[in-house]
Amino acid sequence: MSIIANRLKVILKDAPEGCSKTACRYILIISNSKLGGITSNYIDRFWHHRASEAIMLILAVVAGLFAWSIGGGKSPEDPLYVSILPGSLAAIAFVITLVSYFAVKRNFYQSLLINYILLTATGWLLVFASSNQGVPHLALFAVIVAVGPLLGTYGLLTAVIAAAAGVAERFIIEQTPLGSLAALAMILFTPLLAASLLWLRRHQSVGASEPIRESLATVAGPQASDIVISAIGDGVVAVDAKGIITLINPAAQQLVGWGNQDAIGLSYKSVIRLMDQDNNTIKDNDNGDIIARVLNTNNPLKTDDFKIKTQSDKNFMASISVKPISNKHNDGAVIVFRDITAERSDERQRAEFISTASHEMRTPVASIEGYLGLALNPQTATIDTRARGYITKAHQSAEHLGRLFQDLLDISKADDHRLSNNPKIVNVIDFIKDIADGLTPKAEEKGLSVNFVPSTSDVSSKEVQNRRINPILYANVDNDHLREIVQNLIENAIKYTPSGSITVDVTSNNDQVTISVADTGIGIPPEDVGHLFQKFYRVDNSDTRQIGGTGLGLYLCRRLAETIGGRLWVESEYQHGSTFFLAIPRVDHVAATFLNDNGETENNTSIDKLSAEDMLASNAPEILAVAPAAAEFEQTPLDAPTPAVPTQTFTDTSLLNYSPPPAPKSNDLNQNAASTTKQFTNTPLSDIEAAPDKYAEQLRNEIRLNVPRRRN
């Protein structure tokens, strides 16, 4: 049981999308300490904001009193008088606290500690750096000092230093009498001592509970694990290597309708009955059973595409995450699942609304864009320079709105699996180079350079020296989808790169072509990488807040990549740039030539289904043209002298039992060829091109060519 509980921490931490808030909270507690507990200096966003608000209120009051003292001409003897030094520091500290209130997204404790130090310094100057020793200022400083221990060791240290510095200042510089000095020390250190005792007692209480927690986690591990697992709101089922259920938590029992005593000892297939989207039961020999695949391969899997059938024969959409208990050998697996039926229904309704709204809005926006374009056309309208600037901005906004509506429509189609896919053979390097060249002016306007690594046929010899020579790479994909993906990636690189360069590269292996777009921009924080390709997700920090976007581009790119059979991923280092990769299936030269010549891609013909006879038929004229030479080459010994090659190209078709018209008798070249090829008779190539299918069929049925391998 303890092994399963330890593995649950990793499973739910790695799968935040499939984990409810309750589950993630428990896993966070477990991972922070042995069985829970929060460090004494832990501050979350809520308490950071509340404490910052209190600090800003005090600083605002001090700054207001300073403005009142200066503007009202108050004398230093006034009890509420604030001099220029503490007043200025209060204003500066207020601005810093206000900025941290909105800008800080993590490290809340450090931010709050800095704000408290600024507040303490302001209070110290208010009391000890001015001639005013009024009771209100001293009382305020005493309260500030008393709050210090609540911030832990560093807060207590700050308060002690401030109080001691105040007493020392009065003793050394002001030479305050001992009686007054003792009263001042009592006023400052009494609340500080009381707050310190409360903090120390709380700290000891937390420390004393650690052995109990450690004992609970080790000695009473199974019971503690049961407590945690039972509190998780997601269904959790543990199975052994044979698929027998060894654990099922209450949430899973409620979801599938099986009790603990009934489910323990049964095969998971009896309790978690998986179904596809069409309500068809996943069979035992079906590769769709992800639980069986995890048990067989010992690799984690996750999916949102299955339904689970309950004991009462009802079904619900489920998000399922399956991970092996051990990474080294098969000890079983842990299955975490939850009901996402309501979420899917909400997503469907949102998608329908977005699709309808986008479709209805696209027409008027297109009209607006068109009329604004006419207004900008000097041949249709005459406007002054100022009006042209206004209309240009309006036209750009209308274009942006039109693109947004188009993206929404494309996403709606992608979610409903209605995206068209018309694959065509494309020379990937030339295709990507055209896209990069088209976006180079946009990058140069921002002071960026675009480097295209592979060399092509139109690269000068000087440029070739600094580039890599790549083979011709073909892919059978939808050209529009590929263009949209790569163009979006390069535009994002331009958008999020303040300075530097953008590098576009195309590499390959035997199976796939990989396109990469690297930049030297702001990079992506590690915690945001996993969410980058989600719908409407944008990285929210100070670097991206001024850059516009909707969070739809990368999600659409991912769906388009899936549509064309590719894969999209990213590698990034924060503040050092990002590299996006797109891998698509590669097509060899023979298959690409066949598909180009026959236009089979229009009917979505699979390359894997193309037979050798199909490719032979498509290249019949070329094969027939080299048949005699191949036969002669086969019959010539390796040590025989190489015969003279005629300069005139001729085609022999005698092996096809075809009687061509007689060749001219006065042609010595034909006589030499006839003597070399025995009874073979020459036929004009035009006759063969007129009926290539006929010759190819006869060639397949009657001739067996033994063509040697090509020599490098």
Salt bridges, closest charged atoms under 4 A:
ASP14 OD2 - LYS323 NZ 3.09
GLU17 OE1 - LYS302 NZ 3.87
GLU53 OE2 - ARG50 NH2 2.76
GLU169 OE1 - ARG170 NH1 2.59
GLU210 OE2 - ARG213 NH1 3.55
ASP284 OD1 - LYS269 NZ 3.60
ASP313 OD1 - ARG273 NH2 3.37
ASP331 OD1 - HIS329 ND1 2.90
GLU343 OE2 - ARG338 NH1 2.73
GLU347 OE1 - ARG344 NE 3.96
GLU399 OE2 - HIS395 ND1 3.47
ASP415 OD2 - LYS535 NZ 2.82
ASP415 OD1 - ARG559 NH1 3.04
ASP416 OD2 - ARG418 NH2 3.58
ASP437 OD2 - LYS433 NZ 2.81
ASP478 OD2 - HIS481 NE2 3.86
ASP505 OD1 - ARG468 NH2 2.74
GLU527 OE2 - ARG106 NH1 3.46
ASP540 OD1 - ARG545 NH2 3.26
GLU562 OE2 - ARG558 NH1 2.96
GLU562 OE1 - ARG559 NE 3.40
GLU573 OE2 - HIS576 ND1 3.76
GLU697 OE1 - ARG700 NH2 2.62
